Structures are given as structure tokens and as C-alpha cells.
Amino acid sequence: EWRIGPRLWAEQVGQSYEPPSSTNILGTDIFGQSVLRKTLYGAKISITVALCASLVSIAIGVPLGAVGGYFRGFVDEIIVWSYSTLSSIPYILLILAFAVVLRDKSLFGHKLTGITAVYLAIGLTSWVGICRLIRGEVIKHKDREYVLAAMSYGCSRRRIIFKHLLPNVFHLVIIDFSLRFVAFIHAEVILSFLGLGEADRPSWGAMINDARIELSRGVWWQMVAATAAIFVLSLALNIFGDALRDSLDPKLRIQ
């Protein structure tokens, strides 16, 4: 057996293309590496990308939506024009364009490669939905009694937005975060499948891309492992997101 440094997923555990067995539950790939170990490591890559991309999109969309909904006028028009323009471009093409542009570029002295370029590309193109949602909720809340009371006490606009309005609509941010997590995982799989993801570590998209050629040789287990992992994780997160929405959204609570 051999091992490449600390990367346990790269450890050879058998011969090339061993079918699933009691020793290797999901078989081995062309290098004799465990497909199960690669699948589990691919889950780490997908969850990391989805988490970072979600935080980036929230960091952009929530403040813009709150500012646009509160101030209205010229500021709101600029924000609405920005997300309307961005949403008019097909989503997949927009992510691909950002991923290609960001790849091998530098940000604050750090080179953007692999996973960093992927989650930045997804996050920078996915803030439109949460921005539109928060903007609408802030417009609805800005004339309510608690906001008028804060204004009568002389609170600044920044304090009203970030101390009064956002806490009252933040449950929507949590719900949106849980529901978009699955979409970001799918986007990472697509980018990895097209060769724009992490090159030095296994991911589900790269596994599916490799398995396309292996299917003609009767090697089906890597394709099944990657697609089954995507299905199970997506189903679990969708169920969790629905339950979270039912518990946090006051309109859906059962009296």
C-alpha cells in the first residue's frame, strides 16, 4: 500500500476497478483508491463550497436589500437595476463566466484556485434572490409601530436598519440559507464536472466526469456512489429546509 502525504483519500486499498465487496464497500477506481473514501471527501468539498457561497451571497444581498427597501428613491433604483440586470443573464452561464474569470486570479495577495474560485463565483452571482426578499420585507416593516417609535426616539437610520428591521426579518435569511444550500451544492457539482472546480482533491462532479468513460467498461460503482450521495444529501437538506421554514415562518405555524 502507498499513501500521498496526509491525503487519506489517495491511499491505495486494492487493485484497479475492484467491484464493491465486503472489503471495499463501493469498490475502487483506476488507481485502486477507495470510492467510498472519495465520496465522503467529495461531501466535504461540496458542503464547504455551499457554506462559503451562502455566506458570501448573504453578506451581499441582505445589506443591499435592507438599504434599498428602507431608503427607496434613487438608492433603491440602483439596487433594483443591478439585480434585475444580473438576474436577466442565464444562471449557469453567469456562474461559468465568473468561475473562468476568477480562476488563477489574485485577491488581496492570495491566488484564487480551485475551491476558492468556485465558491466566490457562486456567491457573487447568487445574492439576487435574498436581496429581493429582504427588500420587500423591509418595505413592509418600515412603516410599522416599532420603527416609528425608534425614529421618534432619535435613532439613526443605520441603527433602525441593523438593530430593528433586520432582526425582525432574519428568520427569512435562515430559511433562504437552508433552501439555497442544495442549489449551491448542485452548482459546485456542475462546475467540477466541467473541470472548473478543485483539481487536486476529489469532488462529486469530477467523479461523475471520470465515471462517464468507465461506464463503457462496465465500471458503474463510481457513478452510482456520486449520484447517490448527491441525492441523499439534497433530500436531507430539502426536508430540513422545509421543516425549518414551517417552524420559523409565523404565517405557516399551526395555531
Buried (B, 14 or more C-beta within 10 A) or exposed (E): EEEEEEBEBBBBBBEEBBEBEEEBBBBBBEEBBBBBBBBBBBBEBBBBBBBBBBEBBBEBBBBBBBBBBBBBEEBBEEBBEBBEEBBEEEBEEBBBBBBBEBBEEEEEEEEBBBBBBBBBBBBBBBBBBBBBBBBBBBBEBBEEEEBEEBBEEEBEEEEBBBEBBBEBBBBBBBBBBBBBBBBBBBBBBBBBBBEBBBEEBBBBBBBBBBBEEBEEEEBBBBBBBBBEBBEEBBEEBBEBBBEBBEEBEEEEEEE
